[in-house]
Amino acid sequence: KAAFINFISDEEWKSIEPVSSWFGPSSFLMSSMSALFKLSMWIRHGHGYLTENLGIPVWGSYALFGLATLFLGMVLGLVSEILGADCDF
């Protein structure tokens, strides 16, 4: 506590360089990182629900998430192909 108070009162904070805008809390990079953490928590809660509430074995939960990932990849690939078909490069 004393070190923090001295840090403020002696204005030692002025000698520290500010965080660049690239790593600021509202930057695209940090917003994307926050979204990934939120997604991981959603996946963790979904896995817990499947295994604890529905009684699906752990391997079954992994299989469901794997199949969902493959399906989502196929859908996004199809959408990308449909949208890309209109572009002449």
N, C-alpha and C positions, 0 to 999 in steps of 0.2 A: 504494500500500500504506500509506504513511504517513497519507494522508488518511482511509483507512478506520479505521486504528488510532486516530487522533485522534477520529473520529466516535464510536467506541465508548468510549474512555477519558474523553472530555469529556462523555459522556452527551448528545450532540446528538440522539440518536435519540428522546429524550423529547419534543422539540418537534415531532415529525412526527405528524400525526394518523393513527390506524390506518385500515386499509382497511375500508369498510363491509361488513356481512355480505352485502349484495347482490352485491358483487364478490369475495367470499372464494372460495378454491379449491374449497370443498365446496358452494357455492351452486348453485341450479338453473340460473342463467344460465351460470355457468362450466362446469358439467357438460354442459350442452347444447352449449356452444361446443366443448368437448373432443370430444363425440360427432360434431360436424360435421367437425372436423379429422380424426378417425379415418376417417370416411366418405370424405372427400376423398382420404386416403392409399389407402384400399381401391380407390377408383375409379382412381387413378393407377396402382396396381399391376396392376389388371385391364386397363387400357388398354395398359400395357407388355407384359403377357402376350399379349394379342390381337395386337398389332402385331409384337412381336419373336419370340415363340415360335411363334405360329400363322401368321404372315405375312399377316394381314389388313391391308389398307391403312388408313391413319389415318381416312379418311372412313368406311370400313366400321365401324371401332370406334365412331366418333361416332354413326353410324346405329344401331348395336346399343344403345348407351347411351340414345339418344333413344327408341327403341322400348320399351326396358325402363322408362323413365320414364313414357311414355304408358300402358303396360300397368299399371304399379303405380298410377298415378293413377286409371285406370278401376276397378281392383279396390277401392281405398280408397273411391272414390265409391260403388260398389255396396254395400260394407259399411256405409257411412254411411247410405245410403238404407234399407237393410234394418233397421238399428238405429233409425233415425229414424222409420220407419213405425209403430213401436209406441208412440210418444209422441204424445199429443194436446195441442196447444198452443192 
